[in-house]
Amino acid sequence: MLTIHAADLLVPGDRRPPVPGGAVLVDGRGCAAVGTYEELAAARPTARVRRWPGLITPGLLNPYGPELLERAYHPDPREAEELGTEPITGAGLAALGMTDSRWGASARRGVQRLLAHGAVAVAGGLWRPAVVDAVHRAGLGVEERFAVPPGRPTLDALAGRSLADALLRPFPPAGGAGLDATFAVFDAPDEDALAERGAGTCVATVLAGRLVYRRR
């Protein structure tokens, strides 16, 4: 099925300028084209259209994979009164008596929180089988990293980083295709506003053509 995802602005993710009224044409799991909505709609008039506020960017790479998924516990909402809602690390984590099933459930919630921040991949090796399984099932990518990133681990891949540094890879060139349709949409009018407001403004995340997160 062909779907056009359109927004007020599209950021290609490389040296190409932003595209006002930009859009992504998704064919199955692939990115068939990027351009203006008018161009893509004219070329594919039968495509389904999803309209989003703000700007479309390639998906983000969060550099804190092991720290967020294997060294932190993401509480179940039913545990909020006892444990709160923020990830638990350090002595608090050690006191929980984590089991494989609990690690898996935590990782699934952690992955959903990453997707809700526009992340489509994490960097750093993962070794807990329950965590690896949760990441694989969600379709989240895992990239190699060569050093521990500085700063406090955060779900916001834009915290302390430019958008260019946080992107997994740019959209294909105009007229190009072949890459997976993997991108995020943020409720911000431009790159400067996105840098100021952060990745928590994410309204949608698409992984290989699948809408895996949509803000309600």
C-alpha positions, -999 to 999 in steps of 0.1 A, spaced: 0 0 0 12 35 -9 11 61 18 22 97 17 33 112 50 31 150 47 41 178 71 48 215 71 85 209 66 108 180 57 145 180 67 165 157 44 192 151 70 222 161 48 233 192 30 201 195 10 179 224 22 147 218 41 116 212 19 85 233 28 54 212 25 76 182 23 65 146 23 76 110 22 61 84 -1 61 49 16 57 18 -5 54 -12 18 85 -10 40 105 12 16 109 49 10 98 53 -26 104 90 -28 108 123 -9 97 157 -21 69 182 -18 34 169 -11 21 183 -44 48 164 -64 42 131 -47 4 134 -47 5 142 -84 27 113 -91 7 89 -69 -29 102 -68 -43 70 -53 -19 69 -23 -33 72 12 -23 105 29 -14 110 65 -9 147 75 12 156 105 20 189 123 55 202 123 85 186 105 96 152 92 131 141 98 150 109 93 148 87 125 171 94 154 199 73 168 200 73 206 236 67 218 227 52 252 214 17 243 229 -4 271 224 24 297 187 28 289 177 -8 283 201 -30 303 211 -7 332 178 9 339 144 -3 349 113 13 333 85 9 357 51 -5 347 24 22 350 8 0 377 40 5 397 39 43 395 27 49 430 55 27 445 84 33 420 75 65 401 76 68 363 112 76 356 139 49 348 155 34 379 192 29 380 221 23 405 212 12 440 175 14 433 178 -10 404 200 -34 425 172 -35 451 146 -46 427 158 -82 423 155 -82 385 146 -114 367 147 -122 329 110 -117 325 112 -84 344 141 -72 322 121 -81 291 90 -62 302 112 -32 312 129 -33 278 96 -33 260 85 -2 279 119 14 273 117 7 236 82 23 234 96 54 253 125 56 228 100 54 198 80 81 215 112 103 212 117 96 175 145 71 180 147 43 154 180 28 167 203 27 196 240 25 198 259 1 220 260 -37 223 231 -55 241 237 -89 257 207 -97 279 186 -122 258 152 -108 271 163 -72 261 177 -83 227 144 -101 220 123 -70 229 144 -48 207 143 -72 178 106 -77 180 100 -39 180 123 -35 149 146 -10 167 180 -10 152 212 -16 171 244 2 159 280 -3 169 296 23 191 333 27 199 332 48 231 308 55 259 291 87 250 295 116 275 267 130 296 238 115 315 218 88 296 186 103 283 157 92 261 161 125 242 187 119 214 188 157 208 199 166 243 233 182 239 235 171 202 226 187 169 200 172 147 226 163 122 246 144 148 215 126 161 202 113 128 207 76 119 210 83 82 195 109 57 166 104 34 176 92 -1 182 118 -28 153 133 -47 141 106 -71 161 79 -52 146 50 -34 156 17 -19 161 25 18 136 15 44 110 42 52 123 50 87 116 85 100 100 106 127 77 136 129 81 164 155 56 191 165 80 219 159 80 244 131 117 242 122 151 228 132 159 256 157 126 250 175 132 213 176 166 218 191 151 240 218 121 218 225 138 184 222 127 150 209 98 148 234 79 167 208 77 136 186 42 129 173 49 99 151 77 74 144 78 51 113 100 20 112 104 3 78 70 16 67 52 8 99 37 35 121 51 22 154 43 53 175 16 79 173 9 105 200 -26 102 212 
